[in-house]
Amino acid sequence: MNAPAEPTVAACGCDNHAHKLTPLDVAIERGLALATAVKDVEDVALTDAIGRVLAFDATSPIPLPPFDNSAMDGYLVQTADLAGDGPWTLRVIGRIAAGDAGRDKPQSGTALRILTGAPVPVGFDAVVMQEDCEVSGDTITFSRKPFVGQHIRPSGGDAAKGQVVVPVGAQIGARQTGALAAIGAGTVKVRRKVRVAIFSTGSELMQPGEPLGAGQIWNSNRYTLLSLLKKDWIEVVDLGAIPDKPDLLKAALVNACASCDMVITTGGVSVGDEDHMPRLFEEAGGKMQVMKVAIKPGKPIAFGTLDRAIFVGLPGNPVSAFVTWMVIGALVLEKRAGLTARRAGRMLVRAANDAKRRPGRIEFRPARYVDNPLTETSEVELMSPEFSGRVALLSLADGLAVIPAESKGVSKGDVLEFIPL
């Protein structure tokens, strides 16, 4: 079933300079310029909203907490009763627990047993920890004078009435679900799932489990993408692998772009004899830009718009496709889905070995953690520099070490950015 039509996304209108390398930040900027968030909104039960993208700011209809309450078990007192240096002895006139209703204004010189989370009646202004009290019958004695507000969580101390508790564009996880429940949100408005079609191009591709003939390989890119896209805010349309036949490729493109928000392909966007995608895309009425991005691995990536969809063409080499998606394509899809812009979690590590390289392109090299008993700093071993098609090597990596474009090499002990996988 086709999803509701949306306005066609405007193309970026940038010129294609095939002989030049496009800086990574420029490539990201051009891709993001094509993306607008899906507009359709669904009202779902809170339990069904986990993993989805919040469509509006969620504001609290009441102060949080809604009333002053005790932060621990103890005794409520009125600090005005505590003259002199102490110790002080007060009569305990009752007990209040979480869920109990409020009480009348207390008498002077009295205390009230209170449990954690119980509402603080008007007139009491401090809680004395039970560990600081000596109990004798219906009286308590304590020597440490409490301050006003001691161990009391004030109304509105967490969030004021009308305050944004979960912002629009947030992906709803455990923390956000708890906050939404705390403001009484039984249902939540979320953006509909972004619909993404994927297919690999190449007559040489066979599916895992099928026998290989001469010149054939198993299609790993399909399964890498399926794993990367397995998210609660994405609906995947898996079109498998399509041979290098222009009529089949064009039909797949046109049909996918008519019903999906994004179409992702691997292979076919470079300048080889069987790289048909740019020509077919334009024949179908779309606008495409092929860029050679100054990253390693990766380099060729294509962005385009056709009908309602953004087209993202990734390299055919498996590691190149993975890295290009992680550092460029995923950001465009997140914006299309309405997710708030965020940067992949990065950390600083030290290189455990030397690595030679040619400057000119920012490099995302597979690396793995190594133990160094002499230091508590995380260290990573940079793996082989020839890795654009080595899926086995990528599977052994713990993350991607980021080597700056101008770097002529890495020396043991150098500090690098690291993207854990």
Secondary structure, DSSP 4 states (H G I P E B T S, - for coil): -PPPP-PPPPP------TTSEEPHHHHHHHHHHT------EEEEEGGG-TTSBB-S-EE-SS-BSSS-EESSSEEEE-GGG--SS--EEEEEEEEE-TTPPP-PPPPTTEEEEE-TTPBPPTT--EEEEGGG-EEETTEEEE-SPPPTTTTEE-TTSSB-TT-EEE-TT-B--HHHHHHHHHTT-SEEEEEPPEEEEEEEE-TTEE-TTSPP-TT-EE--HHHHHHHHT--TTEEEEEEEEE-S-HHHHHHHHHHHHHH-SEEEEES--SSSTT--HHHHHHHTT-EEEEEEESEES--EEEEEEETTEEEEEEPSSHHHHHHHIIIIIHHHHHHHHTPPP-PPP-EEEEESS-EE--SSSEEEEEEEEE--TT-SS-EEEE--S--TT-HHHHHH-SEEEEE-TT-SEE-TT-EEEEEE-
